[in-house]
Amino acid sequence: MYRSLVKKLILVNMLFILLIFYLEQPKAFAYSEKNLFNATQVQIEQLVAKGEVPSLSVAVARDGKIIWEKGFGLADREKNIPATEHTQYRLASISKQLTATGLMILVECGLIKLDSPINDYLGGTKLTACIGDAADATVQRVASHTSGLSLHSQHFYNNESYQPPPMDETIRRYGKLVTAPGERYQYSNLGYGLLGYVISRVSGKSYAEFMREQVFVPLGMDHTSVHIGHGLEDGQAVNYSADGMVIPSYNSDSPGASAIISSAHDLIRFAIFHLKNDLPEQRVIITEATIDKMQKPSPETGPIQEWEYDGSGYGIGWVISITNDHLRAVHHSGGTIGVSTVLALVPEENLAVAILSNTLSHWPEAILIGILRTLLPEKLKYFPKPTDQAVKEPPFAPDKELVGLWEGNVHTYEREIPLVLDIWVSGSVTPRWAISLVVFFEMRAIETIPTGSRMQVAGFSCEGGFKANLRPQMLNGDNPISYGLN
């Protein structure tokens, strides 16, 4: 009987030890995952030490929990302020996922219809079509970059006299559809500027106010705002050029595309919500069905990168990529003056990564790939390995049909400008407009504008003026050109 009792006590102790070991497994697993980032941490520290990046903040979430977040380097070199996971960075184009989320709140409320022309929600100034029908430029096509709008990027430094014009003026100048709606994918910052404008018009609040009340606050994004929010002025990273020069603060005429400022910590919380793992203190702002819709590629888009396979494309605010390893990544990157950012979700693995930096470089995306390769080694067997070298664009090589002399007009919001181009087999493009353009503006523009101001057009300038209260016209390569081959 005594031996039987001893055996029972031993068995109970063994079961108790096994139970303790089992209960400790999640903590041990989390700890081992954190250890996986040691190599990434060393890599980032080396980049900072070499001056490749002034600072970088990273956050990783898995199964609804933040498993690693950390800041590296100096957010402000001049004041010796270190970066943390709460340092605020300009998001650049990652702003688009946040704007798209705000848009879908209004869609769910029945205030916006995705299949309606975006012109239905604009003010007195509408989009016009150089080709196709502007009525076919629906809200969904604008959100998936298939509306026919061109790229467009225009920044205004806070210390310059020219500041962003009213959105109606921006639409008047640049709201031209240069391809037929639905014909092809053409990434457009202006499109998301329009969506931010639509959010404001439909909600009756400013874009910044709506986003704060309906997106940032409900998701617990305390260090996120459109532009620099009140009370957050001291937490923002300074932007630097590649040679270490401080870049002055600036705004854009399309804030819905790039004006949001956030931290890695806040951004990973946003990602957790879009992985349908609502944190306890978060409020559900859109349904899971809407999240799925945002992450579904538009049938009018397709693979963009050479490593993407069928099923890839652009949804509503997100790039969806299918790799040759059958990994589905839902992601977006951002890059502008003094900014590099990336946010990636792997829904099937319940995984998210956010990386923000205060200089323009390829490092956030390279580090992202390294982190995904570490956490999902079997899913990225054949994916291109991160490289220390930035990918160089191949030189322009024109097709035979393009080579020759082209003559036509550049359509601007003020008038048509004659243009003659020589396109050479080498890829060189030579304009033949220097003399005629200057004469054109001297004869037709100087008479109607104040003296003493300065006009700039594609590198040429002439004394005179050009509605001094507006910024000088800068011709963009995406502006439509009516041409005919001689």
C-alpha positions as CSV (number, residue, x, y, z in Angstrom):
1,M,0.0,0.0,0.0
2,Y,2.9,2.3,0.9
3,R,4.6,1.6,-2.5
4,S,1.3,2.2,-4.3
5,L,1.0,5.6,-2.6
6,V,4.5,6.5,-3.6
7,K,3.9,5.6,-7.2
8,K,0.8,7.7,-7.2
9,L,2.7,10.7,-5.8
10,I,5.5,10.3,-8.3
11,L,2.9,10.1,-11.1
12,V,1.1,13.2,-9.9
13,N,4.5,15.1,-9.6
14,M,5.4,14.1,-13.2
15,L,2.0,15.3,-14.5
16,F,2.4,18.5,-12.6
17,I,5.9,19.1,-14.1
18,L,4.5,18.3,-17.6
19,L,1.7,20.8,-17.0
20,I,4.1,23.5,-15.9
21,F,6.2,22.8,-19.0
22,Y,3.2,23.0,-21.3
23,L,2.0,26.3,-19.8
24,E,5.4,27.8,-20.2
25,Q,5.6,26.9,-23.9
26,P,4.0,30.1,-25.3
27,K,6.5,32.3,-23.4
28,A,9.4,30.1,-24.5
29,F,8.2,30.3,-28.1
30,A,7.9,34.0,-28.0
31,Y,11.3,34.3,-26.5
32,S,12.8,32.1,-29.2
33,E,11.1,34.3,-31.9
34,K,12.7,37.4,-30.4
35,N,16.1,35.7,-30.6
36,L,15.5,35.2,-34.3
37,F,15.8,38.9,-34.8
38,N,19.3,39.1,-33.4
39,A,20.9,39.0,-36.9
40,T,18.5,41.7,-38.1
41,Q,19.3,43.9,-35.1
42,V,23.0,43.6,-35.8
43,Q,22.4,44.4,-39.5
44,I,20.4,47.5,-38.7
45,E,23.0,48.7,-36.1
46,Q,25.7,48.3,-38.7
47,L,23.7,50.4,-41.2
48,V,23.3,53.1,-38.6
49,A,27.0,53.0,-37.7
50,K,28.0,53.3,-41.4
51,G,25.7,56.2,-41.9
52,E,23.5,54.3,-44.4
53,V,20.4,55.4,-42.5
54,P,20.1,58.0,-39.7
55,S,17.4,55.9,-37.9
56,L,15.0,53.1,-38.5
57,S,12.1,51.7,-36.4
58,V,10.7,48.2,-36.8
59,A,7.8,46.3,-35.4
60,V,6.7,42.7,-36.0
61,A,3.4,41.1,-35.0
62,R,2.3,37.5,-35.1
63,D,-1.0,35.9,-34.0
64,G,-2.3,39.2,-32.8
65,K,0.7,40.0,-30.6
66,I,3.6,42.4,-31.1
67,I,6.6,40.1,-30.7
68,W,9.3,42.6,-31.5
69,E,9.5,46.4,-31.8
70,K,12.6,48.6,-31.5
71,G,14.1,51.9,-32.7
72,F,17.7,52.3,-34.0
73,G,19.9,55.3,-34.6
74,L,19.0,59.0,-34.1
75,A,15.6,60.4,-35.1
76,D,17.2,63.8,-34.7
77,R,20.9,64.0,-35.2
78,E,21.2,67.7,-34.3
79,K,19.5,67.2,-30.9
80,N,20.9,63.7,-30.4
81,I,17.4,62.2,-29.9
82,P,17.3,58.4,-30.3
83,A,14.7,56.6,-32.3
84,T,12.2,54.4,-30.6
85,E,9.2,52.3,-31.7
86,H,7.1,55.4,-30.9
87,T,9.1,57.8,-33.0
88,Q,6.8,59.4,-35.7
89,Y,7.9,59.1,-39.3
90,R,6.3,60.3,-42.5
91,L,4.6,57.3,-44.0
92,A,4.7,58.5,-47.6
93,S,2.6,56.1,-49.7
94,I,1.7,53.9,-46.7
95,S,-0.8,56.7,-46.1
96,K,-2.9,55.1,-48.8
97,Q,-3.9,52.1,-46.8
98,L,-5.1,54.4,-44.0
99,T,-7.0,56.6,-46.5
100,A,-8.6,53.5,-48.1
101,T,-9.7,52.4,-44.6
102,G,-11.4,55.7,-44.0
103,L,-13.0,55.5,-47.4
104,M,-14.4,52.1,-46.7
105,I,-16.0,53.3,-43.5
106,L,-18.1,55.7,-45.6
107,V,-18.8,52.9,-48.1
108,E,-20.2,50.7,-45.3
109,C,-22.3,53.7,-44.1
110,G,-23.8,53.9,-47.6
111,L,-22.5,57.4,-48.2
112,I,-20.2,56.4,-51.0
113,K,-20.7,53.8,-53.7
114,L,-17.5,52.2,-55.1
115,D,-19.0,51.8,-58.6
116,S,-20.2,55.4,-58.9
117,P,-18.1,57.9,-60.8
118,I,-15.8,59.8,-58.5
119,N,-17.0,63.0,-60.2
120,D,-20.3,62.5,-58.3
121,Y,-18.5,63.3,-55.1
122,L,-16.3,66.1,-56.3
123,G,-17.1,69.8,-56.1
124,G,-17.5,72.2,-59.1
125,T,-14.3,71.1,-60.7
126,K,-14.5,67.6,-62.2
127,L,-12.1,65.1,-63.8
128,T,-11.9,65.4,-67.6
129,A,-10.9,62.7,-70.1
130,C,-8.3,63.1,-72.8
131,I,-9.4,59.6,-73.9
132,G,-12.3,57.5,-72.8
133,D,-15.2,58.7,-70.6
134,A,-14.7,60.4,-67.3
135,A,-17.9,58.8,-66.0
136,D,-16.1,55.4,-66.1
137,A,-13.5,56.7,-63.6
138,T,-15.3,55.1,-60.6
139,V,-14.3,55.4,-56.9
140,Q,-13.1,51.8,-57.0
141,R,-10.9,52.5,-60.1
142,V,-9.4,55.5,-58.5
143,A,-8.7,53.4,-55.4
144,S,-7.1,50.6,-57.5
145,H,-5.1,53.0,-59.8
146,T,-7.0,52.1,-62.9
147,S,-9.0,55.3,-63.4
148,G,-6.6,56.8,-66.1
149,L,-5.0,59.4,-63.8
150,S,-1.3,59.9,-64.2
151,L,1.3,59.6,-61.4
152,H,1.5,63.2,-60.1
153,S,3.8,64.2,-57.3
154,Q,4.1,67.8,-56.0
155,H,5.5,68.9,-52.7
156,F,5.6,72.3,-51.1
157,Y,8.2,73.2,-48.5
158,N,7.0,75.1,-45.5
159,N,9.6,77.8,-46.0
160,E,8.6,78.6,-49.6
161,S,6.0,81.1,-50.6
162,Y,4.1,78.7,-52.8
163,Q,1.8,76.5,-50.8
164,P,-0.8,73.8,-51.8
165,P,-3.7,75.3,-53.8
166,P,-7.3,74.4,-53.1
167,M,-8.1,70.9,-54.4
168,D,-10.4,72.3,-57.0
169,E,-7.4,74.1,-58.5
170,T,-5.3,70.9,-58.4
171,I,-8.1,69.1,-60.2
172,R,-8.3,71.8,-62.8
173,R,-4.6,71.6,-63.5
174,Y,-3.9,67.9,-63.2
175,G,-7.3,66.1,-63.1
176,K,-6.9,64.7,-66.7
177,L,-7.4,61.0,-67.6
178,V,-4.6,60.2,-69.9
179,T,-5.7,56.6,-70.5
180,A,-9.2,55.2,-70.7
181,P,-10.6,54.2,-67.3
182,G,-10.0,50.5,-66.7
183,E,-7.6,50.2,-69.6
184,R,-4.4,49.7,-67.4
185,Y,-2.9,50.1,-64.0
186,Q,-1.1,53.5,-63.5
187,Y,-0.1,54.3,-60.0
188,S,-1.5,57.8,-59.1
189,N,-0.9,59.9,-56.0
190,L,-3.4,62.4,-57.3
191,G,-6.1,59.6,-57.2
192,Y,-5.6,59.2,-53.4
193,G,-5.5,62.9,-53.0
194,L,-9.0,62.9,-54.6
195,L,-10.1,60.1,-52.2
196,G,-9.0,62.2,-49.2
197,Y,-10.9,65.1,-50.7
198,V,-14.0,62.9,-51.2
199,I,-13.8,61.8,-47.5
200,S,-13.8,65.4,-46.4
201,R,-16.7,66.4,-48.7
202,V,-18.9,63.4,-47.8
203,S,-18.2,63.4,-44.1
204,G,-18.5,67.2,-43.6
205,K,-15.2,67.2,-41.7
206,S,-11.6,67.9,-42.7
207,Y,-9.7,64.9,-44.0
208,A,-7.4,65.2,-40.9
209,E,-10.3,65.4,-38.5
210,F,-12.2,62.4,-40.0
211,M,-9.1,60.2,-40.0
212,R,-8.3,61.0,-36.4
213,E,-11.8,60.4,-35.1
214,Q,-12.8,57.4,-37.3
215,V,-9.5,55.6,-37.8
216,F,-6.6,56.6,-35.5
217,V,-8.4,57.0,-32.2
218,P,-10.6,53.8,-32.5
219,L,-7.5,51.7,-33.4
220,G,-5.5,53.2,-30.5
221,M,-3.0,54.9,-32.8
222,D,-1.9,57.6,-30.4
223,H,1.1,58.8,-32.3
224,T,-0.6,59.1,-35.7
225,S,-1.9,62.2,-37.4
226,V,-2.4,63.9,-40.8
227,H,0.6,66.2,-41.0
228,I,2.0,67.0,-37.5
229,G,-0.8,66.6,-35.0
230,H,-1.3,68.8,-32.0
231,G,0.8,67.7,-29.1
232,L,2.9,65.5,-31.3
233,E,5.3,68.2,-32.5
234,D,8.4,66.9,-30.6
235,G,8.1,63.3,-31.5
236,Q,8.7,63.4,-35.2
237,A,11.9,62.2,-36.9
238,V,13.9,64.7,-38.9
239,N,14.2,63.8,-42.6
240,Y,17.6,63.6,-44.1
241,S,19.0,63.4,-47.7
242,A,21.4,60.7,-48.7
243,D,24.4,63.0,-47.9
244,G,23.0,63.8,-44.4
245,M,21.5,67.2,-45.1
246,V,18.4,68.2,-43.1
247,I,15.3,68.3,-45.4
248,P,12.8,71.0,-44.5
249,S,9.3,70.1,-43.6
250,Y,6.9,70.0,-46.6
251,N,3.3,69.4,-47.6
252,S,1.7,67.9,-50.7
253,D,-1.3,68.9,-52.8
254,S,-2.6,65.3,-52.4
255,P,-2.6,64.7,-48.6
256,G,-4.7,61.5,-48.9
257,A,-1.8,59.9,-50.7
258,S,1.1,60.7,-48.5
259,A,0.5,63.1,-45.6
260,I,0.1,60.8,-42.6
261,I,2.7,60.6,-39.9
262,S,2.9,57.5,-37.6
263,S,5.1,55.3,-35.6
264,A,6.1,51.6,-36.1
265,H,4.1,50.8,-32.9
266,D,1.0,52.4,-34.2
267,L,1.4,51.0,-37.7
268,I,1.7,47.5,-36.5
269,R,-1.5,48.0,-34.5
270,F,-3.2,49.0,-37.7
271,A,-1.8,45.9,-39.4
272,I,-3.1,43.7,-36.6
273,F,-6.6,45.1,-37.2
274,H,-6.3,44.3,-40.9
275,L,-5.3,40.8,-40.0
276,K,-8.6,40.5,-38.2
277,N,-6.9,40.2,-34.8
278,D,-8.6,43.2,-33.0
279,L,-6.7,44.2,-29.9
280,P,-8.9,44.4,-26.7
281,E,-8.8,48.2,-26.7
282,Q,-9.6,48.6,-30.4
283,R,-13.0,49.3,-31.9
284,V,-14.1,47.5,-35.1
285,I,-14.3,50.2,-37.7
286,I,-14.9,48.1,-40.8
287,T,-16.1,44.5,-41.2
288,E,-14.0,41.5,-42.0
289,A,-15.8,41.3,-45.4
290,T,-14.6,44.8,-46.2
291,I,-11.1,43.9,-45.1
292,D,-11.3,40.9,-47.6
293,K,-12.5,43.2,-50.3
294,M,-9.6,45.6,-49.8
295,Q,-7.2,42.7,-50.1
296,K,-8.6,41.4,-53.3
297,P,-6.8,42.5,-56.5
298,S,-8.8,44.4,-59.1
299,P,-9.2,42.3,-62.2
300,E,-7.9,45.3,-64.2
301,T,-4.5,45.0,-62.5
302,G,-2.0,42.2,-62.4
303,P,1.6,41.4,-61.5
304,I,3.8,44.4,-61.2
305,Q,7.2,43.0,-60.1
306,E,9.0,40.3,-62.1
307,W,8.8,37.9,-59.0
308,E,5.0,38.2,-58.8
309,Y,2.8,35.5,-60.2
310,D,-0.9,35.1,-61.3
311,G,-3.3,36.4,-58.6
312,S,-1.1,39.4,-57.9
313,G,-2.4,43.0,-58.4
314,Y,-3.7,46.1,-56.6
315,G,-6.8,46.0,-54.4
316,I,-8.1,49.0,-52.4
317,G,-5.1,50.6,-50.9
318,W,-3.0,47.4,-50.9
319,V,-0.6,45.6,-53.2
320,I,-1.3,41.9,-53.3
321,S,1.7,39.7,-54.3
322,I,1.8,36.0,-55.0
323,T,5.3,34.6,-55.0
324,N,6.6,31.5,-56.7
325,D,6.6,29.9,-53.3
326,H,2.8,30.5,-53.2
327,L,3.1,33.0,-50.4
328,R,0.4,35.7,-50.5
329,A,1.7,39.1,-49.2
330,V,-0.5,42.1,-48.7
331,H,1.7,45.1,-48.6
332,H,2.7,48.6,-49.6
333,S,5.9,50.7,-49.5
334,G,6.5,54.4,-49.4
335,G,9.3,56.5,-50.7
336,T,9.6,60.2,-51.1
337,I,12.0,63.1,-50.0
338,G,13.8,61.8,-46.9
339,V,11.5,58.9,-46.3
340,S,11.5,55.1,-46.8
341,T,8.7,52.9,-45.4
342,V,7.2,49.5,-45.8
343,L,4.2,47.6,-44.3
344,A,3.6,44.0,-45.1
345,L,1.0,41.5,-44.0
346,V,1.1,37.7,-44.6
347,P,-2.5,36.8,-43.7
348,E,-2.2,33.0,-44.0
349,E,0.6,33.2,-41.4
350,N,-1.1,35.9,-39.3
351,L,2.1,37.9,-39.6
352,A,2.8,41.6,-40.1
353,V,6.0,43.7,-40.3
354,A,6.3,47.5,-40.3
355,I,9.6,49.4,-41.0
356,L,10.1,53.1,-41.1
357,S,13.2,55.2,-41.9
358,N,13.9,59.0,-42.2
359,T,16.0,58.9,-45.4
360,L,15.2,57.6,-48.9
361,S,16.9,54.2,-49.4
362,H,16.1,50.6,-50.3
363,W,17.0,49.3,-46.8
364,P,13.5,49.0,-45.3
365,E,12.4,46.6,-48.1
366,A,15.7,44.7,-47.9
367,I,15.3,44.3,-44.1
368,L,11.6,43.3,-44.6
369,I,12.6,40.4,-46.9
370,G,15.3,39.3,-44.4
371,I,12.7,39.2,-41.5
372,L,10.2,37.3,-43.6
373,R,12.9,34.9,-44.7
374,T,13.9,34.3,-41.0
375,L,10.3,33.7,-39.9
376,L,9.1,31.8,-42.9
377,P,12.1,30.0,-44.3
378,E,10.1,27.4,-46.2
379,K,7.8,30.0,-47.7
380,L,10.6,32.0,-49.3
381,K,13.0,29.4,-50.6
382,Y,13.1,30.8,-54.1
383,F,12.5,34.4,-53.3
384,P,15.3,36.8,-54.4
385,K,17.7,37.3,-51.5
386,P,18.1,40.8,-50.0
387,T,20.9,42.7,-51.6
388,D,23.2,45.5,-50.4
389,Q,22.8,47.3,-53.7
390,A,19.9,49.3,-54.8
391,V,18.1,48.0,-57.9
392,K,19.1,50.1,-60.9
393,E,16.5,50.8,-63.5
394,P,17.6,49.6,-67.0
395,P,18.3,52.4,-69.5
396,F,15.4,53.5,-71.7
397,A,15.3,51.5,-74.9
398,P,12.6,52.8,-77.2
399,D,10.7,50.4,-79.5
400,K,11.1,50.9,-83.2
401,E,7.7,52.5,-83.4
402,L,8.8,55.3,-81.1
403,V,12.1,56.2,-82.8
404,G,11.8,59.2,-85.0
405,L,10.5,62.8,-85.1
406,W,7.3,63.5,-83.1
407,E,5.3,66.7,-83.4
408,G,2.3,67.8,-81.5
409,N,1.1,69.8,-78.4
410,V,1.5,69.6,-74.7
411,H,-1.9,70.3,-73.1
412,T,-1.7,72.4,-70.0
413,Y,-4.5,73.8,-67.9
414,E,-3.9,77.3,-69.5
415,R,-3.2,76.5,-73.1
416,E,-1.6,74.1,-75.7
417,I,2.1,74.4,-76.1
418,P,3.7,73.2,-79.4
419,L,6.3,70.5,-79.0
420,V,8.7,68.7,-81.3
421,L,10.7,65.7,-80.0
422,D,13.5,63.7,-81.6
423,I,13.5,60.1,-80.1
424,W,16.8,58.3,-80.9
425,V,17.7,54.6,-81.0
426,S,20.1,55.2,-78.1
427,G,17.2,56.3,-75.9
428,S,18.0,60.0,-75.9
429,V,15.0,62.3,-76.3
430,T,15.7,65.8,-77.6
431,P,13.1,68.6,-77.5
432,R,13.2,71.1,-80.3
433,W,11.2,73.7,-78.5
434,A,13.7,76.0,-76.7
435,I,13.5,78.9,-79.1
436,S,9.9,78.6,-80.1
437,L,8.8,78.1,-76.5
438,V,10.5,81.2,-75.1
439,V,9.1,83.3,-78.0
440,F,5.6,81.7,-77.4
441,F,5.5,82.8,-73.8
442,E,7.1,86.2,-74.4
443,M,4.4,87.0,-77.0
444,R,1.4,85.6,-75.2
445,A,2.1,85.4,-71.5
446,I,4.1,88.5,-70.5
447,E,1.4,90.9,-71.6
448,T,-1.2,89.5,-69.2
449,I,0.9,88.9,-66.0
450,P,2.7,91.1,-63.5
451,T,6.3,91.9,-64.1
452,G,8.9,90.9,-61.6
453,S,7.6,87.3,-61.1
454,R,9.2,84.3,-62.8
455,M,7.8,81.5,-64.8
456,Q,9.4,78.1,-65.2
457,V,8.4,75.5,-67.8
458,A,10.3,72.2,-68.1
459,G,13.7,73.9,-67.4
460,F,13.1,77.0,-69.5
461,S,12.2,80.3,-67.9
462,C,11.4,83.8,-68.9
463,E,11.0,87.0,-66.9
464,G,7.4,88.1,-66.4
465,G,4.9,86.4,-64.3
466,F,2.3,83.7,-64.1
467,K,-0.6,84.4,-61.7
468,A,1.8,85.2,-58.9
469,N,-0.5,83.7,-56.3
470,L,0.0,80.3,-57.8
471,R,3.0,78.0,-58.1
472,P,4.8,78.1,-61.5
473,Q,3.7,75.4,-63.9
474,M,6.1,72.4,-64.0
475,L,5.4,70.1,-66.9
476,N,5.3,66.5,-66.0
477,G,6.3,63.6,-68.2
478,D,2.9,62.0,-67.5
479,N,1.0,65.0,-68.9
480,P,-0.9,64.0,-72.0
481,I,0.7,64.8,-75.4
482,S,-1.2,64.8,-78.7
483,Y,1.3,63.7,-81.2
484,G,1.6,62.5,-84.8
485,L,4.6,60.8,-86.5
486,N,6.0,62.8,-89.3
